Amino acid sequence: MRKFIILIIIIAGYQTKAQFKGTFGKDPIIHLENFDKQRIHWGYFLGFNSLDFKIDQNTPSEEILANNSIGFNVGLVGDLCLYEFLNLRFEPGLYYTQRDLTFPGFEEKVDYLRQVKSTYIFFPLLLKFSSVRTGNVRPYLVGGFSTALNLSSNSKSTDDNSNNRFRMIQWTNFYEVGLGIDLYLEYFKFSPSIRGVFSLNDELIRDNDPNSPWTSSVESMKTRGIFINFTFH
């Protein structure tokens, strides 16, 4: 049984190596040759994100610290071919993330720590600039603007940080830039990409007290971060 399992692994390894060589080797078998000639095509993506805050303070006080964590993304892709090397893309998606804010001047955890859990629905409109296809590989650059709805903003709450309630605005605008690569496989196109996202708006809702120790020193608090998506067409 042991020898049989080892034999299966060796055969699978040879088959994988042969398939990879046939797809991305020196003389590859060209897959999905007419795929990019479609006027419109659809897909979906799965991925990860890492978001934090860019915090500008208006007084020379101790810095507010933002620690990010890894979140996940899922969404759809609509692609419109404008020209041979230029596509317009709409990529609505759900992005979940958490950021931990540490405020100076407090001793109790209930006061100095705010766990900001955010569930964004992004609506990006992007331009994709592709290079010439080489075999089954085609790198590209992507950039554009998006607007996002924060479902966890607490914007309508009358409570604030004095009641352990952190508030952000509900709608935010972003600009996005990134790069990726289209890999043409036998049955579908696989496109890993990485993208930087940067908020154009101050997202913080100030506390009711104008002298709040949590928000009075903040001039602006803007989301920024990285999206890593794996798209399937």
PyMOL commands that set and color helices and strands:
alter all, ss='L'
color gray80, all
select helices_A, chain A and resi 2-24+35-37+109-112+161-163
alter helices_A, ss='H'
color red, helices_A
select strands_A, chain A and resi 40-57+65-68+70-83+86-90+93-102+113-130+137-150+171-184+189-199+218-232
alter strands_A, ss='S'
color yellow, strands_A
deselect
rebuild
show_as cartoon
